[in-house]
Amino acid sequence: MMKGKTVIVTGANSGIGKATAAGIVKLQGRVIMACRDLSRAEEAAREIREETGADSSQLVLKQLDLASLTSVHTFCQDIMKEEPRLDVLINNAGIYQCPYSRTEDGFEMQFGVNHLGHFLLTHLLLDLLKRSAPSRVVVVSSKLYKHGHINFEDLNSEHAYDKAFAYSRSKLANLLFTCELAQRLEGSGVTVNALTPGIVRTNLGRHVHVPVLAKPLFSLLSRGLFKSPEEGARTSVYLACSPEADAVQGQCFAECKPQVLLDKATDRDVASKLWDISEVMVGITM
């Protein structure tokens, strides 16, 4: 079903990203694993090969640090040079509720990686996606977007920082980005859709503190209540591969079905303003 197709998955070395890469490889697709840590990516690729029986040409490892605009530029230059086509870009990598820190370029880390890094990445790969049309962009958001708010006065959390709020805001930004990009891609043959994977057992929660005594109970509960990475990746794989999603544009999916979003996630004015400001922040000059 994906034979001959090339898919980029950011953050493909663990969790949902790794399970997404495995799912696409099983469908005969070729995955470029775009990861910050290449040694962890190599380990993940080895595990995917063992699990799926994929040959080595189906998994390509590339260094990409979304907390560095320089790294994003370098990655995209390489892709444009080496890849004749790009069928799907899956913006999957994410940082979850980390203590306050900044990216190489001075952005609050969650907003910088989850939104701005992917914003620039998508912008730089759009020409290749358009040349490869019909092609797709898939954006991994989160239901926690509901607690987010875009405060244009303090996008960088300089006045106040709350790690949970900052995460929610970055995931709301993902949905507003999807909304605006969908408008801009109308008629291009490139579709963009978002998804919320639900609560998945991944190492995304490594900054969340669980008391030592509660850990066994927590892991037991999480096995019962949380999805496995494979279940969490199902909608990502569906949006990347399914013929049903061919002509769908600007929607957000959960469990492989379109969802109705809160108004703040589809507000055209906010989406357009966020787009303009994001361009300035990542240094895109038209």
C-alpha positions in Angstrom: 0.0 0.0 0.0 2.9 2.4 0.7 5.4 0.7 -1.6 7.6 3.3 -3.3 6.5 6.0 -0.9 8.8 8.0 1.4 7.6 9.2 4.8 9.5 11.5 7.2 8.6 10.9 10.9 10.1 13.3 13.5 10.9 11.8 16.9 10.8 8.3 15.4 13.2 6.7 18.0 10.6 6.1 20.7 6.9 6.0 21.7 4.3 6.9 19.1 6.9 8.0 16.6 8.7 4.6 16.6 5.4 2.7 16.4 4.3 5.0 13.5 7.6 4.2 11.7 7.1 0.5 12.3 3.5 0.7 11.0 4.5 2.4 7.8 7.4 0.0 7.2 4.9 -2.9 7.6 2.9 -1.4 4.7 6.1 -1.5 2.6 6.8 2.3 3.0 10.2 3.8 3.4 10.7 5.9 6.5 13.2 8.7 7.2 13.6 8.7 11.0 14.3 12.3 11.9 15.8 12.1 15.4 17.8 14.3 17.7 19.8 11.3 19.2 21.2 9.1 16.4 22.4 6.3 18.7 18.9 5.9 20.1 17.5 6.1 16.5 19.9 3.3 15.4 18.7 1.1 18.3 15.1 1.9 17.4 15.7 1.1 13.7 17.3 -2.2 14.7 14.2 -3.1 16.8 11.8 -2.1 14.0 13.8 -4.3 11.5 13.6 -7.2 13.9 9.9 -6.7 14.5 8.9 -6.2 10.9 11.5 -8.0 8.9 12.1 -4.8 6.9 15.2 -4.4 4.8 17.7 -1.7 5.6 16.7 0.5 2.7 13.3 1.0 4.3 14.7 2.9 7.3 16.9 5.9 6.8 18.3 7.7 9.9 18.8 11.5 9.9 19.8 13.9 12.6 17.3 16.6 13.4 17.2 18.7 16.5 13.9 20.7 16.4 15.3 22.9 19.2 17.8 24.3 16.7 16.7 26.3 13.6 20.2 25.7 12.1 19.6 21.9 12.5 16.2 22.2 10.8 17.8 24.1 7.8 20.6 21.5 7.5 18.2 18.6 7.6 15.9 20.1 5.0 18.8 21.0 2.7 20.0 17.3 2.8 16.5 16.1 2.1 16.0 18.4 -0.9 19.4 17.2 -2.2 18.9 13.5 -1.6 15.2 12.8 -2.0 13.5 12.9 -5.4 10.1 12.8 -3.6 8.4 13.1 -0.2 4.9 11.6 0.1 4.2 12.2 3.8 5.6 14.4 6.5 4.6 13.4 10.1 5.3 16.1 12.6 5.3 13.8 15.6 8.2 14.8 17.9 7.3 16.5 21.1 8.5 17.7 24.5 6.1 17.3 27.4 5.9 19.5 30.5 9.7 20.0 30.9 11.1 22.4 33.4 11.6 25.9 32.0 14.4 26.0 29.4 15.1 27.6 26.1 16.0 26.4 22.6 19.3 27.3 20.9 17.5 30.3 19.4 16.0 31.5 22.7 12.4 30.2 22.4 10.6 28.5 25.4 11.4 24.8 24.8 7.9 23.3 24.4 6.7 26.1 22.1 10.0 26.1 20.2 10.1 22.3 19.6 6.5 21.4 19.4 5.4 24.3 17.3 8.2 26.5 15.8 10.6 23.7 14.9 7.9 21.8 13.0 6.6 25.1 11.5 9.9 25.8 9.9 10.5 22.1 8.9 7.1 22.0 7.1 7.7 25.4 5.4 11.1 24.2 4.1 9.8 20.9 2.8 6.6 22.2 1.2 8.1 22.6 -2.3 9.1 18.9 -2.3 5.7 17.9 -1.0 4.0 19.9 -3.7 6.2 18.4 -6.4 5.3 14.9 -5.0 1.5 15.6 -4.8 -0.8 13.9 -3.9 1.1 14.1 -0.6 0.3 14.6 3.0 1.3 16.4 6.2 0.2 14.9 9.5 0.4 16.9 12.7 0.4 15.2 16.1 -1.4 17.3 18.6 -3.1 16.5 22.0 -6.4 16.7 23.7 -4.7 18.9 26.2 -4.9 21.7 23.7 -8.2 22.4 25.4 -6.3 23.9 28.4 -4.1 26.1 26.1 -4.4 29.7 25.2 -2.4 31.8 22.7 -1.3 34.9 24.5 0.4 37.0 21.9 1.9 39.2 24.6 3.9 36.4 26.1 4.4 33.6 23.5 7.9 32.9 25.0 6.7 32.5 28.6 9.0 35.4 29.7 6.5 36.8 32.2 5.2 33.5 33.6 5.9 29.8 33.0 3.7 26.9 33.8 4.9 23.7 32.2 1.5 22.1 31.8 0.0 25.3 30.3 3.0 25.7 28.0 2.5 22.2 26.7 -1.2 22.8 26.1 -0.4 26.0 24.3 2.1 24.3 22.0 -0.5 21.7 21.1 -3.2 24.4 20.5 -0.6 26.0 18.2 -0.3 22.7 16.3 -4.0 22.8 15.6 -4.1 26.5 14.6 -1.1 25.7 12.3 -3.0 22.9 10.7 -6.1 25.1 10.2 -4.1 27.9 8.5 -1.9 25.5 6.4 -5.0 23.7 5.2 -6.3 27.1 3.8 -2.9 27.8 2.1 -2.7 24.3 0.6 -6.1 24.4 -1.1 -5.8 23.0 -4.6 -2.1 22.1 -4.2 -2.6 18.3 -4.0 -1.1 18.4 -0.5 -3.4 17.7 2.4 -2.8 18.5 6.1 -4.6 16.9 9.0 -4.0 16.7 12.8 -4.7 14.0 15.3 -4.9 13.5 19.1 -3.5 10.1 20.0 -5.0 9.9 23.5 -3.0 8.9 26.6 -0.2 6.6 25.6 2.5 4.9 27.6 5.6 6.7 26.3 8.7 8.3 27.8 7.0 11.7 27.1 6.0 11.8 30.7 9.6 11.6 32.0 9.4 15.1 33.6 6.2 14.2 35.5 7.0 13.3 39.1 5.5 10.1 40.5 6.5 9.3 44.1 8.7 6.2 44.4 6.1 4.2 46.4 3.4 4.9 43.9 5.5 3.8 40.9 4.4 0.1 40.8 0.7 1.2 41.1 1.2 3.9 38.5 2.7 1.5 36.0 0.0 -1.1 36.7 -2.7 1.5 36.2 -1.1 3.0 33.1 -1.0 -0.4 31.5 -4.7 -0.8 32.1 -5.8 2.8 31.2 -3.3 4.1 28.8 -2.8 3.0 25.2 0.2 1.1 23.9 2.4 3.1 21.5 1.0 0.9 18.7 -2.5 1.9 19.6 -1.5 5.5 19.9 0.2 5.4 16.5 -2.9 3.9 14.7 -4.4 7.3 13.7 -1.0 8.6 12.6 -0.6 5.6 10.3 -4.2 6.0 9.1 -3.7 9.6 8.1 -0.4 8.8 6.4 -1.6 5.9 4.4 -5.4 5.4 4.2 -7.1 6.1 0.9 -10.1 7.3 2.9 -8.0 10.3 4.1 -7.0 11.2 0.5 -9.1 14.3 0.1 -9.6 15.2 3.7 -8.2 18.7 4.5 -7.7 20.6 7.8 -9.4 18.1 10.1 -8.4 16.7 13.5 -8.8 13.0 14.0 -8.9 10.7 17.1 -9.3 6.9 16.8 -9.2 7.4 13.0 -12.3 9.5 13.0 -12.7 13.3 12.5 -13.3 15.2 15.7 -15.2 18.5 16.4 -12.7 20.9 18.0 -13.2 23.8 20.3 -13.6 27.1 18.5 -10.3 28.4 19.8 -8.5 25.6 17.8 -10.1 26.7 14.5 -10.2 30.5 14.9 -9.1 31.8 11.5 -7.9 35.2 12.9 -5.8 33.7 15.6 -4.4 31.1 13.2 -3.4 33.7 10.7 -1.8 36.0 13.3 0.1 33.0 14.9 1.3 32.1 11.4 2.6 35.6 10.7 4.3 35.8 14.1 5.8 32.3 13.7 7.3 33.3 10.4 9.0 36.3 12.1 10.2 34.1 15.0 11.8 31.5 12.7 13.2 34.1 10.3 11.2 33.3 7.2 11.2 36.2 4.9 8.9 35.9 1.9 
